[in-house]
Amino acid sequence: ELDEALWQCRYLEPLYKQLSSEIDQINYLMIYANLCERIADYSETIRLCDLVINTYTTKDKILEARLLKADALNKLGMILDAQKELWLVRDQTSPETLAHKTAVEKLNRLE
């Protein structure tokens, strides 16, 4: 099931820009990134998250991508880079938001 989903994502990646809305494109990339994270393909997770971060302007999805990217960086032992992503999320959100709380919690676990 996971292998099938990954195969479909890899196969469809060249076509994702043809999805009708920006949110559909972002959702595709985030689903793919999460699948890669589940199989410990952290470099691919980071690449996909960077696509979301650098291509789109939907703030909540960018924050979601930064949190996932931080997890992947942390698992690759790139602690300073992971901290940077988490600091960005923390500093761009208000304290009552889930993204802010998640970033602070993950930072506390890193340090």
N, CA, C and O atoms as a MOPAC input file, in Angstrom:
PM7 MOZYME 1SCF
protein

 N      0.83000 1    -1.20800 1     0.00000 1
 C      0.00000 1     0.00000 1     0.00000 1
 C      0.86700 1     1.26200 1     0.00000 1
 O      0.66800 1     2.16500 1    -0.81300 1
 N      1.83400 1     1.30900 1     0.92900 1
 C      2.75500 1     2.44500 1     0.97500 1
 C      3.60400 1     2.48700 1    -0.29500 1
 O      3.81300 1     3.55200 1    -0.87700 1
 N      4.09100 1     1.31700 1    -0.72000 1
 C      4.89400 1     1.25100 1    -1.94800 1
 C      4.09600 1     1.72800 1    -3.15700 1
 O      4.61900 1     2.44600 1    -4.00900 1
 N      2.83800 1     1.32900 1    -3.22500 1
 C      1.96900 1     1.74000 1    -4.32700 1
 C      1.77000 1     3.25700 1    -4.32500 1
 O      1.83000 1     3.89700 1    -5.37500 1
 N      1.53400 1     3.82200 1    -3.15000 1
 C      1.33700 1     5.27100 1    -3.04100 1
 C      2.60600 1     6.01200 1    -3.44700 1
 O      2.53700 1     7.01800 1    -4.15300 1
 N      3.76000 1     5.52200 1    -3.00600 1
 C      5.02800 1     6.15400 1    -3.38700 1
 C      5.26200 1     6.07100 1    -4.88900 1
 O      5.68100 1     7.04400 1    -5.51500 1
 N      4.99000 1     4.91000 1    -5.45800 1
 C      5.16900 1     4.74900 1    -6.89600 1
 C      4.28500 1     5.74300 1    -7.64900 1
 O      4.73600 1     6.38700 1    -8.59600 1
 N      3.02700 1     5.86600 1    -7.22700 1
 C      2.10900 1     6.80200 1    -7.88700 1
 C      2.60800 1     8.23800 1    -7.77000 1
 O      2.54700 1     8.99900 1    -8.73500 1
 N      3.10200 1     8.61100 1    -6.58500 1
 C      3.60900 1     9.97000 1    -6.40400 1
 C      4.81100 1    10.23100 1    -7.30500 1
 O      4.89600 1    11.28100 1    -7.94100 1
 N      5.74100 1     9.27800 1    -7.36200 1
 C      6.92600 1     9.44600 1    -8.22500 1
 C      6.52000 1     9.55400 1    -9.69200 1
 O      7.04800 1    10.37500 1   -10.44200 1
 N      5.58200 1     8.71600 1   -10.07500 1
 C      5.11600 1     8.69100 1   -11.46500 1
 C      4.42200 1    10.00300 1   -11.83300 1
 O      4.59300 1    10.51100 1   -12.94100 1
 N      3.64400 1    10.54500 1   -10.90600 1
 C      2.83800 1    11.73500 1   -11.19400 1
 C      3.56800 1    13.05700 1   -10.97400 1
 O      3.07300 1    14.10600 1   -11.38800 1
 N      4.72200 1    13.02800 1   -10.33800 1
 C      5.38800 1    14.29100 1   -10.00900 1
 C      5.58100 1    15.22000 1   -11.20800 1
 O      5.33600 1    16.41900 1   -11.07400 1
 N      6.00600 1    14.72800 1   -12.36700 1
 C      6.17500 1    15.65500 1   -13.49900 1
 C      4.87700 1    16.35900 1   -13.90700 1
 O      4.91700 1    17.36700 1   -14.61200 1
 N      3.74100 1    15.83900 1   -13.47400 1
 C      2.44800 1    16.37600 1   -13.89700 1
 C      1.74000 1    17.22600 1   -12.83700 1
 O      0.69100 1    17.80500 1   -13.11800 1
 N      2.29500 1    17.30900 1   -11.63100 1
 C      1.53600 1    17.94600 1   -10.54600 1
 C      1.19300 1    19.40700 1   -10.81200 1
 O      0.18900 1    19.90600 1   -10.30400 1
 N      2.01000 1    20.09900 1   -11.59900 1
 C      1.72700 1    21.51100 1   -11.91400 1
 C      0.45200 1    21.65600 1   -12.74800 1
 O     -0.09900 1    22.75100 1   -12.86100 1
 N     -0.01000 1    20.55900 1   -13.32700 1
 C     -1.24100 1    20.59600 1   -14.11400 1
 C     -2.48700 1    20.52000 1   -13.23500 1
 O     -3.60100 1    20.70900 1   -13.72400 1
 N     -2.31100 1    20.24700 1   -11.94600 1
 C     -3.46500 1    20.24600 1   -11.03700 1
 C     -4.08300 1    21.63900 1   -11.05500 1
 O     -3.37400 1    22.64200 1   -11.13800 1
 N     -5.39300 1    21.69000 1   -10.97800 1
 C     -6.10500 1    22.93800 1   -11.24900 1
 C     -5.85100 1    24.05100 1   -10.23600 1
 O     -5.85700 1    25.22600 1   -10.60400 1
 N     -5.63200 1    23.71100 1    -8.98600 1
 C     -5.44900 1    24.78100 1    -8.00500 1
 C     -4.10700 1    24.64800 1    -7.29800 1
 O     -3.53200 1    23.56400 1    -7.20200 1
 N     -3.63100 1    25.78400 1    -6.80900 1
 C     -2.38300 1    25.82000 1    -6.05900 1
 C     -2.48700 1    24.92100 1    -4.82500 1
 O     -1.53400 1    24.21100 1    -4.50100 1
 N     -3.61400 1    24.94000 1    -4.14200 1
 C     -3.76800 1    24.13300 1    -2.92800 1
 C     -3.69300 1    22.63400 1    -3.25300 1
 O     -3.14800 1    21.86200 1    -2.46500 1
 N     -4.22900 1    22.22100 1    -4.39300 1
 C     -4.10800 1    20.81900 1    -4.80700 1
 C     -2.64500 1    20.45500 1    -5.08000 1
 O     -2.19600 1    19.36400 1    -4.73000 1
 N     -1.91100 1    21.37000 1    -5.70400 1
 C     -0.49000 1    21.13300 1    -5.96600 1
 C      0.28100 1    20.98900 1    -4.65300 1
 O      1.10300 1    20.08500 1    -4.50100 1
 N      0.00700 1    21.88300 1    -3.71400 1
 C      0.67900 1    21.82800 1    -2.41000 1
 C      0.31400 1    20.54100 1    -1.68400 1
 O      1.18500 1    19.87200 1    -1.12900 1
 N     -0.96600 1    20.19200 1    -1.68300 1
 C     -1.39100 1    18.97200 1    -1.00000 1
 C     -0.70100 1    17.74000 1    -1.58000 1
 O     -0.28400 1    16.85100 1    -0.83800 1
 N     -0.58100 1    17.69100 1    -2.90500 1
 C      0.13300 1    16.58100 1    -3.54600 1
 C      1.57800 1    16.51600 1    -3.02700 1
 O      2.04600 1    15.45300 1    -2.61900 1
 N      2.27600 1    17.65700 1    -3.04600 1
 C      3.67500 1    17.68500 1    -2.60900 1
 C      3.81300 1    17.27700 1    -1.14500 1
 O      4.75700 1    16.57500 1    -0.78400 1
 N      2.87100 1    17.71600 1    -0.29700 1
 C      2.95400 1    17.38000 1     1.12700 1
 C      2.64200 1    15.89900 1     1.37400 1
 O      3.26400 1    15.27100 1     2.23100 1
 N      1.69800 1    15.35000 1     0.63800 1
 C      1.42100 1    13.90700 1     0.75000 1
 C      2.67000 1    13.11800 1     0.35400 1
 O      3.07100 1    12.18200 1     1.04500 1
 N      3.27100 1    13.50800 1    -0.75900 1
 C      4.48000 1    12.84800 1    -1.24200 1
 C      5.60800 1    12.98400 1    -0.21200 1
 O      6.29800 1    12.00800 1     0.08200 1
 N      5.79500 1    14.18500 1     0.33200 1
 C      6.85000 1    14.42400 1     1.32600 1
 C      6.63700 1    13.56800 1     2.57400 1
 O      7.58800 1    13.00500 1     3.11500 1
 N      5.39900 1    13.47300 1     3.02500 1
 C      5.09700 1    12.64800 1     4.20200 1
 C      5.34700 1    11.16700 1     3.93700 1
 O      5.82800 1    10.45200 1     4.81600 1
 N      5.02400 1    10.70500 1     2.73200 1
 C      5.31400 1     9.31000 1     2.37100 1
 C      6.81900 1     9.06000 1     2.39000 1
 O      7.27600 1     8.03400 1     2.89300 1
 N      7.58300 1     9.99400 1     1.84400 1
 C      9.04600 1     9.84600 1     1.82900 1
 C      9.59400 1     9.82500 1     3.25200 1
 O     10.51100 1     9.06500 1     3.56100 1
 N      9.02800 1    10.66300 1     4.11200 1
 C      9.46500 1    10.69500 1     5.50600 1
 C      9.18200 1     9.35400 1     6.18600 1
 O      9.98000 1     8.88500 1     6.99700 1
 N      8.06400 1     8.75200 1     5.85800 1
 C      7.68300 1     7.46200 1     6.47000 1
 C      8.64100 1     6.34000 1     6.09500 1
 O      8.81900 1     5.40000 1     6.87000 1
 N      9.26600 1     6.42100 1     4.90800 1
 C     10.22300 1     5.38000 1     4.51100 1
 C     11.67100 1     5.82100 1     4.76300 1
 O     12.61200 1     5.18200 1     4.29200 1
 N     11.83800 1     6.91600 1     5.50800 1
 C     13.16200 1     7.43600 1     5.88400 1
 C     13.97200 1     7.94100 1     4.69500 1
 O     15.20200 1     7.89200 1     4.71800 1
 N     13.29000 1     8.42600 1     3.65500 1
 C     13.97600 1     9.07800 1     2.52900 1
 C     13.96400 1    10.58300 1     2.82300 1
 O     13.22100 1    11.35300 1     2.21500 1
 N     14.82200 1    10.97200 1     3.78700 1
 C     14.77100 1    12.33600 1     4.31000 1
 C     15.23900 1    13.38600 1     3.31000 1
 O     14.74400 1    14.51300 1     3.32300 1
 N     16.17600 1    13.03700 1     2.45300 1
 C     16.62800 1    13.99500 1     1.42800 1
 C     15.48400 1    14.34500 1     0.48100 1
 O     15.31900 1    15.50300 1     0.09600 1
 N     14.70500 1    13.34700 1     0.11100 1
 C     13.55800 1    13.58000 1    -0.77000 1
 C     12.47400 1    14.37700 1    -0.02500 1
 O     11.82200 1    15.24100 1    -0.61300 1
 N     12.28900 1    14.08900 1     1.24300 1
 C     11.34100 1    14.85000 1     2.05800 1
 C     11.72300 1    16.33000 1     2.04400 1
 O     10.87300 1    17.19700 1     1.84200 1
 N     12.99700 1    16.60600 1     2.25800 1
 C     13.48600 1    17.99300 1     2.28200 1
 C     13.29100 1    18.65000 1     0.92100 1
 O     12.85000 1    19.79600 1     0.84600 1
 N     13.61200 1    17.94000 1    -0.14600 1
 C     13.45100 1    18.50100 1    -1.49900 1
 C     11.99200 1    18.90100 1    -1.74800 1
 O     11.72400 1    19.98100 1    -2.27300 1
 N     11.06700 1    18.04000 1    -1.37500 1
 C      9.64800 1    18.31200 1    -1.60800 1
 C      9.14900 1    19.46200 1    -0.72800 1
 O      8.37100 1    20.30500 1    -1.17500 1
 N      9.60000 1    19.48200 1     0.51100 1
 C      9.22300 1    20.59600 1     1.39800 1
 C      9.76200 1    21.91700 1     0.85500 1
 O      9.06800 1    22.93300 1     0.88200 1
 N     11.00100 1    21.90000 1     0.36300 1
 C     11.57600 1    23.11400 1    -0.21800 1
 C     10.78100 1    23.58900 1    -1.43500 1
 O     10.65000 1    24.79200 1    -1.66000 1
 N     10.25500 1    22.65300 1    -2.21300 1
 C      9.39400 1    23.04100 1    -3.34000 1
 C      8.18800 1    23.84300 1    -2.85100 1
 O      7.83000 1    24.86400 1    -3.43900 1
 N      7.57400 1    23.37800 1    -1.78500 1
 C      6.42100 1    24.09100 1    -1.22100 1
 C      6.86000 1    25.44900 1    -0.68100 1
 O      6.23100 1    26.46800 1    -0.96600 1
 N      7.93600 1    25.46100 1     0.09700 1
 C      8.41500 1    26.68900 1     0.74600 1
 C      8.80300 1    27.75000 1    -0.28300 1
 O      8.50200 1    28.93100 1    -0.10800 1
 N      9.46800 1    27.32700 1    -1.34800 1
 C     10.02500 1    28.28400 1    -2.31100 1
 C      9.10800 1    28.62500 1    -3.48000 1
 O      9.38800 1    29.55800 1    -4.23200 1
 N      8.01800 1    27.88200 1    -3.64200 1
 C      7.16100 1    28.07200 1    -4.80800 1
 C      5.83100 1    28.72500 1    -4.48200 1
 O      5.27600 1    29.45500 1    -5.30400 1
 N      5.31900 1    28.46900 1    -3.29100 1
 C      3.94800 1    28.88100 1    -2.97300 1
 C      3.91300 1    29.95500 1    -1.89000 1
 O      4.91800 1    30.23500 1    -1.23600 1
 N      2.74600 1    30.54200 1    -1.71700 1
 C      2.58900 1    31.63500 1    -0.76100 1
 C      1.55200 1    31.33700 1     0.32600 1
 O      1.26000 1    32.20300 1     1.15000 1
 N      0.99800 1    30.13300 1     0.33800 1
 C     -0.01400 1    29.76800 1     1.32800 1
 C      0.68600 1    29.53700 1     2.67100 1
 O      1.33200 1    28.51000 1     2.88000 1
 N      0.54400 1    30.51800 1     3.58100 1
 C      1.34800 1    30.53900 1     4.80300 1
 C      1.21000 1    29.26800 1     5.64000 1
 O      2.22000 1    28.71800 1     6.07900 1
 N     -0.00500 1    28.78900 1     5.87200 1
 C     -0.15200 1    27.61900 1     6.74600 1
 C      0.50400 1    26.38000 1     6.14100 1
 O      1.03700 1    25.54200 1     6.87000 1
 N      0.46900 1    26.25900 1     4.82700 1
 C      1.10800 1    25.11300 1     4.16600 1
 C      2.63500 1    25.24400 1     4.19500 1
 O      3.34300 1    24.24300 1     4.31000 1
 N      3.13600 1    26.46600 1     4.09100 1
 C      4.58100 1    26.68800 1     4.19100 1
 C      5.05800 1    26.33100 1     5.59800 1
 O      6.10700 1    25.70900 1     5.76700 1
 N      4.28400 1    26.72900 1     6.60000 1
 C      4.63600 1    26.38800 1     7.98100 1
 C      4.63700 1    24.87400 1     8.17500 1
 O      5.53800 1    24.32600 1     8.81000 1
 N      3.63900 1    24.21100 1     7.63400 1
 C      3.55300 1    22.74100 1     7.70200 1
 C      4.78500 1    22.11000 1     7.03900 1
 O      5.36400 1    21.16000 1     7.56700 1
 N      5.17500 1    22.64300 1     5.88700 1
 C      6.34500 1    22.12600 1     5.17700 1
 C      7.61800 1    22.35600 1     5.99400 1
 O      8.49000 1    21.48900 1     6.04100 1
 N      7.72500 1    23.51800 1     6.63300 1
 C      8.91300 1    23.80400 1     7.45700 1
 C      9.00700 1    22.83700 1     8.64700 1
 O     10.10000 1    22.38800 1     8.99300 1
 N      7.87700 1    22.52000 1     9.26700 1
 C      7.88300 1    21.58900 1    10.39900 1
 C      8.33000 1    20.19300 1     9.95400 1
 O      9.12500 1    19.54200 1    10.63200 1
 N      7.81000 1    19.74500 1     8.81400 1
 C      8.20500 1    18.42500 1     8.29700 1
 C      9.67300 1    18.43100 1     7.87500 1
 O     10.39800 1    17.46700 1     8.12000 1
 N     10.10500 1    19.51100 1     7.24600 1
 C     11.50900 1    19.63900 1     6.83800 1
 C     12.42300 1    19.59900 1     8.06400 1
 O     13.48300 1    18.97400 1     8.02800 1
 N     12.01800 1    20.25800 1     9.13900 1
 C     12.82000 1    20.25500 1    10.36800 1
 C     12.98100 1    18.82800 1    10.90500 1
 O     14.06500 1    18.44800 1    11.34700 1
 N     11.91000 1    18.05000 1    10.86600 1
 C     11.99100 1    16.65000 1    11.31300 1
 C     13.00800 1    15.87400 1    10.47100 1
 O     13.83100 1    15.13000 1    11.00300 1
 N     12.93800 1    16.05800 1     9.17000 1
 C     13.84800 1    15.34000 1     8.26900 1
 C     15.29900 1    15.78000 1     8.49700 1
 O     16.20300 1    14.94500 1     8.53200 1
 N     15.51600 1    17.08100 1     8.65000 1
 C     16.86700 1    17.58900 1     8.91500 1
 C     17.40200 1    17.01400 1    10.22500 1
 O     18.55600 1    16.59500 1    10.31000 1
 N     16.55200 1    17.00400 1    11.23100 1
 C     16.94500 1    16.45700 1    12.53200 1
 C     17.35600 1    14.99000 1    12.39900 1
 O     18.36100 1    14.57100 1    12.97400 1
 N     16.58600 1    14.21800 1    11.64700 1
 C     16.89200 1    12.79200 1    11.48200 1
 C     18.17800 1    12.57500 1    10.68500 1
 O     18.81400 1    11.52700 1    10.79800 1
 N     18.55700 1    13.56300 1     9.88300 1
 C     19.83300 1    13.48200 1     9.14900 1
 C     20.99100 1    14.03100 1     9.98700 1
 O     22.13300 1    14.06100 1     9.53000 1
 N     20.69100 1    14.46600 1    11.21800 1
 C     21.72900 1    15.00200 1    12.09200 1
 C     22.08600 1    16.44400 1    11.82000 1
 O     23.10000 1    16.94200 1    12.30800 1
 N     21.26600 1    17.11300 1    11.05000 1
 C     21.50400 1    18.51700 1    10.69100 1
 C     20.72200 1    19.41300 1    11.66700 1
 O     19.75700 1    20.07900 1    11.29300 1
 N     21.17500 1    19.40300 1    12.92700 1
 C     20.42900 1    20.02700 1    14.01700 1
 C     20.29300 1    21.54300 1    13.82600 1
 O     19.21500 1    22.09500 1    14.04300 1
 N     21.37100 1    22.21500 1    13.42400 1
 C     21.29700 1    23.67700 1    13.26000 1
 C     20.31000 1    24.07000 1    12.16500 1
 O     19.57200 1    25.04500 1    12.30600 1
 N     20.30200 1    23.31400 1    11.08600 1
 C     19.34600 1    23.58900 1    10.00600 1
 C     17.91500 1    23.31900 1    10.47300 1
 O     16.99600 1    24.05900 1    10.12400 1
 N     17.72900 1    22.26800 1    11.25600 1
 C     16.40800 1    21.96600 1    11.80600 1
 C     15.95900 1    23.09300 1    12.73200 1
 O     14.80900 1    23.52800 1    12.67800 1
 N     16.87700 1    23.56400 1    13.58600 1
 C     16.54700 1    24.68200 1    14.47900 1
 C     16.11600 1    25.91700 1    13.68000 1
 O     15.14600 1    26.58700 1    14.03300 1
 N     16.84000 1    26.20500 1    12.61300 1
 C     16.52200 1    27.37700 1    11.79300 1
 C     15.08600 1    27.31500 1    11.28000 1
 O     14.35600 1    28.30500 1    11.34100 1
 N     14.68400 1    26.15300 1    10.77400 1
 C     13.31200 1    25.99700 1    10.27500 1
 C     12.30500 1    26.19300 1    11.40800 1
 O     11.28500 1    26.86000 1    11.23000 1
 N     12.59200 1    25.61800 1    12.55700 1
 C     11.67700 1    25.73200 1    13.69200 1
 C     11.60600 1    27.15900 1    14.22100 1
 O     10.53700 1    27.62100 1    14.62000 1
 N     12.73700 1    27.85800 1    14.22500 1
 C     12.73200 1    29.27000 1    14.63700 1
 C     11.86600 1    30.09800 1    13.69500 1
 O     11.11800 1    30.97100 1    14.13400 1
 N     11.97000 1    29.81900 1    12.40100 1
 C     11.14700 1    30.54100 1    11.43200 1
 C      9.66000 1    30.33700 1    11.70200 1
 O      8.88000 1    31.28900 1    11.67300 1
 N      9.27100 1    29.08700 1    11.96400 1
 C      7.86700 1    28.79600 1    12.26100 1
 C      7.45300 1    29.50800 1    13.54700 1
 O      6.41100 1    30.16200 1    13.60200 1
 N      8.27400 1    29.37300 1    14.56800 1
 C      7.96400 1    30.00700 1    15.85800 1
 C      7.79700 1    31.52100 1    15.70700 1
 O      6.85900 1    32.11000 1    16.24400 1
 N      8.72200 1    32.13600 1    14.96800 1
 C      8.72400 1    33.59600 1    14.85900 1
 C      7.64100 1    34.13300 1    13.92400 1
 O      7.30600 1    35.31500 1    13.99200 1
 N      7.08900 1    33.28800 1    13.05700 1
 C      6.06700 1    33.73400 1    12.10200 1
 C      4.65000 1    33.39600 1    12.55000 1
 O      3.69500 1    33.60600 1    11.80200 1
 N      4.50800 1    32.87400 1    13.76900 1
 C      3.18800 1    32.47900 1    14.24600 1
 C      2.93500 1    33.07900 1    15.62400 1
 O      3.86900 1    33.45300 1    16.33300 1
 N      1.67600 1    33.16400 1    15.98800 1
 C      1.35300 1    33.66400 1    17.32900 1
 C      1.28700 1    32.48600 1    18.29900 1
 O      0.98400 1    31.36200 1    17.89900 1
 N      1.57200 1    32.74800 1    19.57800 1
 C      1.72600 1    31.67800 1    20.56900 1
 C      0.53600 1    30.73600 1    20.72300 1
 O      0.70600 1    29.59900 1    21.16500 1
 N     -0.65500 1    31.18500 1    20.36900 1
 C     -1.82100 1    30.30100 1    20.56200 1
 C     -2.02400 1    29.31500 1    19.41500 1
 O     -2.88300 1    28.43800 1    19.50800 1
 N     -1.25700 1    29.44000 1    18.34100 1
 C     -1.46100 1    28.55500 1    17.19400 1
 C     -0.77700 1    27.20400 1    17.39200 1
 O      0.21700 1    27.08800 1    18.10800 1
 N     -1.33500 1    26.19600 1    16.74100 1
 C     -0.76400 1    24.84500 1    16.80900 1
 C      0.64100 1    24.82100 1    16.20700 1
 O      1.52900 1    24.16100 1    16.74500 1
 N      0.84900 1    25.52400 1    15.11200 1
 C      2.17400 1    25.54500 1    14.47300 1
 C      3.22100 1    26.09700 1    15.43900 1
 O      4.32200 1    25.55500 1    15.53900 1
 N      2.88200 1    27.17000 1    16.14500 1
 C      3.80400 1    27.78500 1    17.10800 1
 C      4.12500 1    26.80100 1    18.23500 1
 O      5.28800 1    26.58900 1    18.58000 1
 N      3.08100 1    26.20900 1    18.79500 1
 C      3.27000 1    25.26300 1    19.90300 1
 C      4.09600 1    24.06000 1    19.45800 1
 O      4.94700 1    23.57400 1    20.20400 1
 N      3.84500 1    23.58800 1    18.25100 1
 C      4.59100 1    22.44600 1    17.71500 1
 C      6.06500 1    22.80600 1    17.53700 1
 O      6.94900 1    22.02700 1    17.89300 1
 N      6.32000 1    23.99100 1    16.98200 1
 C      7.69900 1    24.43500 1    16.76700 1
 C      8.44700 1    24.55700 1    18.09900 1
 O      9.59300 1    24.12100 1    18.21100 1
 N      7.80600 1    25.14300 1    19.09600 1
 C      8.44800 1    25.30500 1    20.41100 1
 C      8.73300 1    23.93900 1    21.04100 1
 O      9.80400 1    23.71700 1    21.60500 1
 N      7.76600 1    23.03300 1    20.93800 1
 C      7.93400 1    21.68700 1    21.48300 1
 C      9.10000 1    20.96200 1    20.80200 1
 O      9.91400 1    20.32200 1    21.46800 1
 N      9.17200 1    21.06800 1    19.47700 1
 C     10.25300 1    20.40300 1    18.73000 1
 C     11.60100 1    21.05100 1    19.05000 1
 O     12.61200 1    20.35600 1    19.15000 1
 N     11.62200 1    22.37300 1    19.21100 1
 C     12.87500 1    23.06000 1    19.59200 1
 C     13.34100 1    22.57600 1    20.96000 1
 O     14.53200 1    22.33100 1    21.15300 1
 N     12.43300 1    22.43500 1    21.89700 1
 C     12.80700 1    21.97600 1    23.23400 1
 C     13.39800 1    20.57900 1    23.19900 1
 O     14.28600 1    20.25900 1    23.98900 1
 N     12.91100 1    19.73900 1    22.28500 1
 C     13.43600 1    18.37800 1    22.16500 1
 C     14.81100 1    18.36300 1    21.49200 1
 O     15.62100 1    17.47300 1    21.75500 1
 N     15.07700 1    19.34900 1    20.62200 1
 C     16.36600 1    19.40900 1    19.93000 1
 C     17.48100 1    19.86600 1    20.86800 1
 O     18.59500 1    19.34300 1    20.83000 1
 N     17.16600 1    20.84200 1    21.70500 1
 C     18.22000 1    21.49100 1    22.49800 1
 C     18.61900 1    20.70000 1    23.71900 1
 O     19.49200 1    21.12700 1    24.47400 1

